[in-house]
Amino acid sequence: MKFSTFHLFHRFDGQSFKDVYDYHLRLVELAEELGFHGVRLAEHHFRDYGVAPNLFTMLAHLAARTTRVRLGTGIVVLPLHNPVHVAEEAAQVDVLSGGRLDLGIGRGYQSFEFEGFGVDLAEARDRFNESLEMILGLWNNETYQHVGKFYRTGTEVSLVPRPAQVPHPPIHVAAVSPETVTMYAERGLPILADPAAPFHKVAKAAETWRETARGAGHDAEEAELVVARSVYVAPTAERAREDQARFEKMFDRARIFNDKSAPIDSRTGKAAQGFEYYQDRYLKGGSVSNEFRWEQLEVIGDPERVIGQIRMLQDFGFGNLMCDFGSTRPIPIDEMENVMRFFAAEVMPAFQD
């Protein structure tokens, strides 16, 4: 199992934008120091939920501050970007980092962001698929031309620069619904499973992906699937439970699960076309009990319990755990560093070859 850290860049009350950036830059450097395999950054727009709108800018900066850790997106919201720019900027970061880019992509879901860009959320899946086609076309061909429903190159073009990794950086598609998992498994594109989906759903997603990919003739066993989880390890299970309750009191759930986050079609007030699978999570406020999070959602407990949960995720078929150590909690930097150090010391050695 490989381990990556997740960075939302959530801005809490009283923080400047620079405060947020400095906080996460320090954690990225610590992740490299502690031996994490990679880091993943989240893209968001127009509110404090996440204040890193251009992930490639941030990753280029991180490329100069690190030497080994993989630099990943989790995710680039393709329908909000020109796919030619994504292909170019990702290739540039891959070159600057010495071939360390991992590209996580998705169609997005936050209606507030789509409205801000003037993009119809109901078009998100079609825009995503066309964008992905263009990015792969630009990366895999010396010259490329595209005229589609949403995007066009206008003329035949050559990508400059080209990625350092051949044929291109690894790609993971954000997916957990059966329809989406199947769609990308047929193309052999590994998935990045949603942190808000309970264990049984991510297990089913991995099973569906491997069965479908294998049936389509892809090397399903060698593919590295990524699963995102909220992660916390404490010296004892009792302490972990106490901390979980404390963290929940610090978490303003309404800042995440609300009408701005929900995949809502403003014309109907209901889930946008293609997002029916997610409607309950956001329209019902995302409220779950501490017990549900403990048993069904989070990787949490003492080292023995956490190691067991991670082995369970391995058995599901995942090879990379993207760890969210508290992106929505106002945890002081010293405490966050201690959380990461304890995980690295007490859990990660159990998964070293």
C-alpha positions in Angstrom: 0.0 0.0 0.0 1.2 3.5 -0.9 0.2 6.5 1.2 -0.5 10.0 0.0 -1.6 13.1 1.9 -4.7 15.2 0.8 -4.7 19.0 0.9 -8.0 20.9 0.5 -6.6 24.3 1.3 -9.6 25.2 3.3 -9.4 28.7 4.8 -10.7 29.1 8.3 -11.9 32.3 10.0 -9.0 34.6 10.7 -6.6 33.1 8.2 -5.1 35.0 5.4 -4.6 33.2 2.0 -0.9 33.1 2.6 -1.5 31.5 6.0 -3.4 28.7 4.3 -0.7 28.2 1.6 2.2 28.3 4.2 0.3 25.7 6.4 0.0 23.2 3.5 3.4 23.8 2.0 4.9 22.9 5.4 2.8 19.7 5.5 3.9 18.7 2.0 7.5 19.1 2.9 6.8 17.0 6.1 5.1 14.3 4.0 8.3 14.0 1.9 10.4 13.9 5.0 8.3 11.1 6.6 8.3 8.9 3.5 4.8 9.4 2.1 4.6 8.3 -1.5 2.7 11.4 -2.7 0.6 14.4 -2.1 -2.7 15.4 -3.7 -4.2 18.9 -4.0 -7.9 19.8 -4.4 -9.2 22.4 -6.8 -12.1 24.7 -5.8 -13.4 28.1 -6.7 -15.2 31.2 -5.3 -15.3 30.4 -1.6 -13.1 29.5 1.4 -13.9 25.8 1.1 -10.7 25.5 -0.9 -8.5 28.4 -2.0 -6.3 26.7 -4.6 -8.0 27.4 -7.9 -5.0 26.4 -10.2 -3.4 23.2 -9.0 -0.6 23.3 -11.6 0.6 26.6 -10.3 0.8 25.2 -6.8 2.4 21.9 -8.0 5.1 23.8 -10.0 5.9 25.6 -6.7 6.0 22.3 -4.8 8.3 20.8 -7.5 10.9 23.3 -6.5 10.5 22.6 -2.8 10.6 18.8 -3.0 12.8 16.2 -4.6 11.1 12.8 -4.2 7.4 12.9 -3.3 4.8 12.4 -6.1 2.8 15.5 -6.9 -0.8 14.9 -7.6 -4.1 16.5 -8.3 -7.2 15.3 -6.5 -8.8 16.5 -8.6 -8.7 18.8 -11.7 -12.3 19.6 -12.5 -12.0 19.2 -16.3 -15.3 20.8 -17.4 -14.2 24.1 -15.9 -11.0 24.2 -18.0 -9.8 24.3 -21.6 -8.4 20.8 -22.1 -5.5 22.1 -24.2 -4.4 24.2 -21.2 -4.7 21.2 -18.9 -2.5 19.1 -21.2 0.1 21.8 -21.5 0.2 22.8 -17.8 0.3 19.2 -16.6 3.1 18.4 -19.0 5.1 21.4 -17.8 4.7 20.4 -14.2 5.8 16.8 -15.1 8.9 18.2 -16.7 9.7 20.6 -13.9 9.3 17.9 -11.3 11.4 15.3 -13.1 8.4 13.1 -13.9 6.6 13.2 -10.6 3.1 14.3 -11.6 0.0 12.1 -11.0 -3.1 13.5 -12.7 -6.4 13.0 -10.8 -9.3 14.2 -12.8 -13.1 14.4 -12.4 -16.2 16.1 -13.7 -16.8 18.1 -10.5 -20.1 18.5 -8.7 -20.5 21.8 -7.0 -23.3 23.8 -8.7 -21.9 27.1 -7.3 -18.7 26.6 -9.1 -20.3 25.7 -12.4 -22.6 28.7 -12.2 -19.6 30.9 -11.6 -18.0 29.7 -14.8 -21.3 29.8 -16.7 -21.1 26.1 -17.4 -24.2 23.9 -17.3 -23.7 21.2 -14.6 -25.9 18.8 -16.6 -23.2 18.9 -19.3 -20.4 18.0 -16.9 -20.0 14.3 -17.9 -20.0 15.0 -21.6 -17.6 17.9 -21.2 -15.4 15.7 -19.0 -15.3 12.9 -21.6 -14.5 15.2 -24.5 -11.8 16.9 -22.4 -10.2 13.6 -21.5 -10.2 12.6 -25.2 -8.4 15.8 -26.1 -5.8 15.5 -23.3 -4.9 11.9 -24.2 -4.9 12.9 -27.9 -2.5 15.7 -27.3 -0.2 13.5 -25.1 -0.2 10.4 -27.4 0.2 12.0 -30.8 2.9 14.2 -32.3 0.2 16.3 -34.0 -3.4 16.5 -33.1 -6.6 18.1 -34.2 -10.0 18.1 -32.5 -13.4 19.5 -33.4 -16.0 18.5 -30.9 -19.3 19.5 -29.3 -17.7 21.7 -26.6 -14.0 22.1 -27.6 -11.9 22.5 -30.7 -8.2 23.1 -31.6 -9.1 25.0 -34.7 -6.1 23.6 -36.5 -3.6 20.8 -36.1 -1.3 21.4 -33.1 1.7 19.8 -31.4 1.9 19.8 -27.6 4.8 21.8 -26.2 6.3 20.7 -23.8 5.6 17.0 -23.8 5.4 15.2 -20.5 8.6 13.7 -19.0 6.8 10.4 -18.3 6.1 8.1 -21.2 3.6 7.9 -22.6 2.1 10.4 -20.1 1.6 10.9 -16.3 -0.6 8.3 -14.6 -4.3 9.2 -14.7 -6.9 8.5 -12.1 -10.6 9.3 -12.6 -12.8 10.3 -9.6 -15.5 7.6 -9.5 -17.6 5.5 -7.2 -21.0 5.2 -8.8 -21.4 2.0 -10.8 -22.1 3.8 -14.0 -19.0 5.9 -13.8 -16.7 3.1 -12.6 -17.8 0.9 -15.4 -17.4 3.6 -18.0 -13.7 4.2 -17.2 -12.9 0.6 -16.4 -13.8 -0.3 -20.0 -11.0 2.2 -21.0 -8.6 0.8 -18.4 -8.4 4.1 -16.5 -7.9 3.6 -12.8 -10.3 5.2 -10.3 -9.9 7.5 -7.3 -12.7 6.5 -4.9 -14.7 9.1 -3.0 -13.9 9.8 0.7 -17.6 10.2 1.5 -18.6 6.8 0.2 -18.8 4.1 3.0 -16.5 1.0 2.9 -19.0 -1.2 1.2 -19.5 1.2 -1.7 -15.8 1.6 -2.4 -15.4 -2.2 -2.1 -18.0 -2.6 -4.8 -16.4 0.1 -6.9 -13.1 -1.7 -6.9 -14.7 -5.0 -7.6 -16.7 -3.6 -10.5 -13.6 -1.8 -11.9 -11.4 -4.9 -11.9 -14.1 -7.2 -13.4 -15.0 -4.7 -16.1 -11.4 -3.8 -16.9 -10.4 -7.5 -17.1 -13.4 -8.2 -19.4 -12.3 -5.3 -21.7 -8.8 -6.8 -22.0 -6.9 -4.6 -19.7 -4.3 -5.6 -17.2 -6.6 -5.1 -14.2 -4.3 -6.7 -11.6 -1.5 -4.3 -12.2 -3.6 -1.1 -12.1 -3.2 1.0 -9.0 -6.6 2.1 -7.6 -6.7 5.0 -5.2 -9.1 5.4 -2.3 -9.5 8.6 -0.3 -10.4 8.4 3.4 -10.4 10.6 6.5 -7.6 9.1 8.6 -6.7 9.4 12.2 -4.5 7.2 14.5 -4.1 7.7 18.2 -2.2 5.7 20.9 -5.4 4.0 22.0 -8.9 3.4 20.5 -10.5 5.2 23.4 -8.3 8.3 22.7 -9.2 8.1 19.0 -12.9 8.0 19.8 -12.5 11.0 22.1 -10.6 12.9 19.5 -13.2 12.0 16.8 -15.9 13.6 18.9 -13.7 16.6 19.5 -13.0 17.0 15.8 -16.7 16.7 15.0 -17.4 19.7 17.2 -14.7 21.7 15.4 -16.2 20.8 12.0 -18.7 23.2 10.5 -20.5 20.7 8.4 -22.8 23.3 6.9 -19.7 24.9 5.1 -19.3 21.7 3.0 -22.7 20.1 2.7 -25.0 22.9 1.6 -26.8 24.2 -1.5 -23.5 25.6 -2.9 -21.9 22.2 -2.7 -24.8 20.2 -3.9 -25.0 19.1 -7.6 -28.2 21.0 -8.1 -29.7 22.2 -11.3 -30.8 25.7 -10.5 -33.6 25.5 -13.1 -35.3 22.6 -11.3 -34.0 22.7 -7.7 -33.2 19.0 -8.0 -30.1 16.9 -8.6 -28.6 17.8 -12.0 -28.7 15.2 -14.8 -26.1 12.6 -14.2 -25.8 13.3 -10.4 -28.7 11.4 -9.1 -26.4 9.0 -7.3 -25.1 11.8 -5.1 -28.2 13.8 -4.3 -28.9 12.3 -0.8 -25.4 13.1 0.5 -25.8 16.9 -0.2 -29.5 17.5 -0.1 -29.8 15.9 3.3 -26.9 17.9 4.8 -24.4 15.1 4.9 -25.1 14.3 8.5 -23.8 11.0 9.8 -23.2 9.8 13.3 -19.9 9.3 15.0 -20.6 5.6 15.1 -21.2 5.4 11.4 -18.0 7.2 10.7 -16.2 4.9 13.1 -17.5 1.7 11.6 -18.3 2.5 7.9 -16.4 5.6 6.7 -13.1 6.6 8.4 -9.8 4.9 8.9 -9.5 5.6 12.6 -8.4 4.0 15.9 -5.3 2.8 17.5 -2.4 1.6 15.3 -3.6 -2.0 15.3 -7.1 -1.1 14.2 -6.0 1.3 11.6 -3.5 -1.2 10.1 -6.4 -3.7 10.0 -8.7 -1.2 8.2 -6.0 -0.4 5.6 -5.4 -4.1 5.0 -9.2 -4.4 4.4 -8.8 -1.6 1.7 -6.0 -3.5 0.2 -8.1 -6.6 0.1 -10.8 -4.6 -1.7 -8.2 -4.0 -4.4 -6.8 -0.5 -3.6 -3.1 0.2 -3.8 -2.9 3.8 -2.7 -4.6 5.4 0.3 -5.1 9.2 0.1 -5.1 10.3 3.7 -7.1 13.3 4.8 -5.7 14.0 8.2 -8.1 16.8 9.0 -8.5 19.2 6.0 -11.8 20.7 7.4 -10.7 21.0 11.0 -8.8 24.1 12.3 -5.9 22.0 13.7 -2.8 24.0 14.7 0.3 23.1 12.6 2.1 21.5 15.5 -0.8 19.1 16.3 -1.2 18.3 12.6 2.5 17.5 12.3 2.3 15.2 15.3 -0.7 13.3 13.7 1.3 12.7 10.5 4.4 11.7 12.4 2.6 9.2 14.5 0.9 7.7 11.5 4.2 7.4 9.7 5.9 5.8 12.7 3.2 3.5 13.9 1.2 2.5 10.7 3.3 2.9 7.5 6.1 0.4 8.5 3.5 -2.4 8.5 3.1 -1.9 4.7 6.8 -1.6 3.7 8.2 -4.3 1.4 
